[in-house]
Amino acid sequence: MSKKIDAEEYSTDYPDGYLDKSITCTSCEACCCRLEVILVTDTGVPEHLTDEDEWGGQTMRRLDDGWCVALDRTSMMCSIYEVRPLVCRIFTEGSPECITEREENL
């Protein structure tokens, strides 16, 4: 991977009223941490937390139960938050995608 990318370059703007503001990462149960995360940029994710998929792409390693290896199971927060993958940075809390994951996993 090459240069580090600032997630601000990829921020997703939603119209007013589009996000469910009652949902925050601190009040969630980390449903998004069950999704497959493909590493498309270099954010500094430690290599020992990554795997290579069948096509040669880098992904976040997942445990046997499907959870991301970087999830702290005690706090249900990301243990590598400062260097988390780009897709994790732009997955917006309270967005329709977030709500769908919560409905499917809670």
Contacts in CASP RR format, 6 or more apart in sequence:
PFRMAT RR
TARGET T0000
AUTHOR 0000-0000-0000
METHOD contacts of the structure
MODEL  1
MSKKIDAEEYSTDYPDGYLDKSITCTSCEACCCRLEVILVTDTGVPEHLT
DEDEWGGQTMRRLDDGWCVALDRTSMMCSIYEVRPLVCRIFTEGSPECIT
EREENL
1 39 0 8 1.000
1 41 0 8 1.000
1 42 0 8 1.000
1 58 0 8 1.000
2 42 0 8 1.000
3 42 0 8 1.000
4 41 0 8 1.000
4 42 0 8 1.000
4 43 0 8 1.000
4 44 0 8 1.000
5 41 0 8 1.000
5 42 0 8 1.000
5 43 0 8 1.000
5 86 0 8 1.000
7 86 0 8 1.000
7 89 0 8 1.000
7 90 0 8 1.000
10 86 0 8 1.000
10 89 0 8 1.000
10 90 0 8 1.000
11 90 0 8 1.000
12 90 0 8 1.000
12 92 0 8 1.000
12 95 0 8 1.000
14 92 0 8 1.000
14 95 0 8 1.000
18 95 0 8 1.000
18 96 0 8 1.000
19 92 0 8 1.000
19 93 0 8 1.000
19 94 0 8 1.000
19 95 0 8 1.000
20 94 0 8 1.000
20 98 0 8 1.000
20 99 0 8 1.000
21 94 0 8 1.000
23 93 0 8 1.000
23 94 0 8 1.000
23 98 0 8 1.000
23 99 0 8 1.000
23 102 0 8 1.000
24 93 0 8 1.000
24 94 0 8 1.000
25 77 0 8 1.000
25 93 0 8 1.000
26 77 0 8 1.000
28 76 0 8 1.000
28 93 0 8 1.000
28 98 0 8 1.000
28 102 0 8 1.000
29 76 0 8 1.000
29 102 0 8 1.000
29 105 0 8 1.000
29 106 0 8 1.000
30 67 0 8 1.000
30 71 0 8 1.000
30 76 0 8 1.000
30 77 0 8 1.000
31 98 0 8 1.000
31 101 0 8 1.000
31 102 0 8 1.000
31 104 0 8 1.000
31 105 0 8 1.000
31 106 0 8 1.000
32 88 0 8 1.000
32 91 0 8 1.000
32 98 0 8 1.000
32 101 0 8 1.000
33 67 0 8 1.000
33 68 0 8 1.000
33 70 0 8 1.000
33 71 0 8 1.000
33 78 0 8 1.000
34 66 0 8 1.000
34 67 0 8 1.000
34 68 0 8 1.000
34 101 0 8 1.000
34 105 0 8 1.000
35 101 0 8 1.000
36 59 0 8 1.000
36 60 0 8 1.000
36 62 0 8 1.000
37 59 0 8 1.000
37 60 0 8 1.000
37 68 0 8 1.000
37 85 0 8 1.000
37 87 0 8 1.000
37 88 0 8 1.000
38 53 0 8 1.000
38 57 0 8 1.000
38 58 0 8 1.000
38 59 0 8 1.000
38 87 0 8 1.000
39 45 0 8 1.000
39 50 0 8 1.000
39 57 0 8 1.000
39 58 0 8 1.000
39 59 0 8 1.000
39 60 0 8 1.000
39 85 0 8 1.000
39 86 0 8 1.000
40 85 0 8 1.000
40 86 0 8 1.000
40 87 0 8 1.000
41 85 0 8 1.000
41 86 0 8 1.000
43 83 0 8 1.000
43 84 0 8 1.000
43 85 0 8 1.000
43 86 0 8 1.000
43 89 0 8 1.000
44 83 0 8 1.000
45 60 0 8 1.000
45 70 0 8 1.000
45 80 0 8 1.000
45 83 0 8 1.000
45 84 0 8 1.000
45 85 0 8 1.000
46 80 0 8 1.000
46 83 0 8 1.000
49 60 0 8 1.000
49 61 0 8 1.000
49 69 0 8 1.000
49 70 0 8 1.000
49 80 0 8 1.000
50 58 0 8 1.000
50 59 0 8 1.000
50 60 0 8 1.000
50 61 0 8 1.000
51 58 0 8 1.000
51 59 0 8 1.000
51 60 0 8 1.000
51 61 0 8 1.000
51 62 0 8 1.000
52 58 0 8 1.000
52 59 0 8 1.000
53 59 0 8 1.000
60 68 0 8 1.000
60 69 0 8 1.000
60 70 0 8 1.000
60 85 0 8 1.000
61 68 0 8 1.000
61 69 0 8 1.000
62 68 0 8 1.000
62 69 0 8 1.000
63 69 0 8 1.000
67 73 0 8 1.000
68 78 0 8 1.000
70 78 0 8 1.000
70 79 0 8 1.000
70 80 0 8 1.000
70 84 0 8 1.000
71 77 0 8 1.000
71 78 0 8 1.000
71 79 0 8 1.000
72 78 0 8 1.000
72 79 0 8 1.000
78 84 0 8 1.000
78 88 0 8 1.000
91 97 0 8 1.000
91 98 0 8 1.000
92 98 0 8 1.000
END
